[in-house]
Every structure is written in structure tokens, then in C-alpha cells.
Amino acid sequence: LKLNHNLIRNLSYGKLIKLNDGLFEQGYNIFPKNTFSLIQKKLNLGGIYLIGLTWGNKVFGSAMIFLPENIQIESPEAIEMVVKLSSFALQRKMDEDALRVSEEKYRRIFNSYQDVYFKAEIDGSLSEVSPSVQKIMGYDPDKILGRTINDFIYEKHLIQKLGKILLREEMISDQDIQLVRKDGRVMDASLNARILK
């Protein structure tokens, strides 16, 4: 399907367009020439106007205005402003929906993660821990938030060394460490970490 690029460009500017040549004829004669005149006659129309609901240069909808015969649009700028405000509101709603879907997807992955995933601040305090920490180490994830990594690493001399490696190389891959479980037992583990800036 060929598009009328001038029409799309005008729509992307949120410009009110009177389709004098006919709504359907705008699409490179896809419809018969008399389609517009038939609609105009049946509905007793003086004109059809089209305006795009946009964000940036993207058209994600459009509004049509059908005017009876002998009626003109007196304030096209006012209509364009209302449509632009509507475009902002619709885009915000679309962004919120996309964010919610993204967060739900992330949360599903996070909750089903088999290894222990954690996020720590620069001072070492835990700000996020996956639920798998309960099965693997015996800790309730909500109750260890705010505690530092130092509380869980058995070999205290490694903490400073790991911090220096992380700051220098920005990541650690498959570093053997020992962790302290809630019941006091020491377990072997492998650490993978990277700095989030």
C-alpha cells in the first residue's frame, strides 16, 4: 500500500488538513474517484478534516472532523492545540503502559531467577536481593535489605580486594568466594558482578 507522504508529514505536525480532494483519493487512487463525493452527498457534508495525534514525528492515531454543509472551522489553531494536548496525554498513557509491562516482565524474571541476584550501593549496602536467597542461603530477602555485603562474605580479607578489582576493571567474572548462610554454615559460591553507573 503506497502512502501519501505529504499527508503523513502534515499529520505528523498535528496540522489540521481539509481533504478537499477527497479522503480516499489521498491514498493514490486506491478507492474509486467518486467515493468521497458519495460520502459527502449521503452525509450532507461540507468538508472532512483530518488531524494527527502525534508524538515527535510519529503518528499514532488521527481524529476526523465532519462538518455539515455551509459550516466552516473558525479556530483551527484551537483544534490543533487541543489535539496536541491530547497527543501528550495519550503518549504519557502509552509510556506508562509500556513501563508497567516492562516492569512486570522484569519482576517475573527476577522472581524466577535460580541464582542469587543482588544489587548493592557504593557503600556495600544491599538495595535489592532476589527471592532465591531464601532457598539458597536461608535469608528472608526483605529482612536483609540495608545490610552490607560484608555480613555475608566469610573471607573478610577478600572484601577490599574484590572492591578494588571491581573499581579498576568494572566487572568480576567467576570469582570463587565463600558465603555465610543464615544457619552459620559456610558455602562455596561463584561471584559475577559489574558496576552500574
MOZIQUI-V510340 format. One record per residue. OMEGA is omega in radians with two decimals (NA if undefined). Layout:
omega: {OMEGA,OMEGA}
//
This chain:
omega: {3.11,3.12,3.02,-3.00,3.08,3.12,-3.14,-3.14,3.12,3.11,-3.10,3.05,-3.11,-3.09,3.11,-3.05,3.03,-3.07,-3.10,-3.07,3.13,-3.12,-3.01,3.12,3.11,-3.07,3.09,3.01,3.09,3.11,3.10,-3.07,-3.03,-3.10,-3.10,-3.11,3.08,3.12,-3.12,-3.12,-3.09,-3.07,-3.13,-3.06,3.00,3.14,3.05,3.10,-3.13,3.10,-3.05,2.95,-2.91,2.91,-3.01,3.11,-3.08,3.06,3.14,3.08,3.09,3.09,3.10,3.09,3.09,-3.14,3.06,3.14,3.09,3.08,3.12,3.02,-3.07,-3.08,3.14,-3.13,-3.14,3.12,3.12,3.13,3.12,-3.14,3.11,3.08,3.08,3.11,3.12,-3.11,3.14,-3.14,3.10,3.12,3.12,3.13,3.12,3.12,3.14,3.12,-3.14,3.12,3.13,3.13,3.11,3.12,3.12,-3.10,3.11,3.13,-3.11,-3.09,-3.12,-3.12,-3.07,3.09,3.08,3.04,3.06,3.04,-3.12,3.07,-3.07,3.12,3.10,-3.14,-3.10,3.12,3.12,3.11,-3.13,-3.14,-3.13,3.12,-3.14,-3.12,-3.03,-3.03,3.08,-3.11,2.98,-3.05,-3.11,-3.06,3.12,3.08,-3.11,3.07,-3.10,3.12,-3.14,-3.11,-3.01,3.13,-3.06,-3.09,-3.03,-3.14,-3.12,-2.99,-3.12,3.14,-3.14,3.11,3.14,3.12,-3.10,3.13,-3.11,-3.02,3.12,3.05,3.07,-3.13,3.02,3.09,3.10,3.08,3.04,-3.11,3.11,3.08,3.13,-3.12,3.08,3.13,3.12,-3.14,3.08,3.14,3.09,-3.07,2.95,-3.09,3.02,-3.14,3.02,-3.12,NA}
//
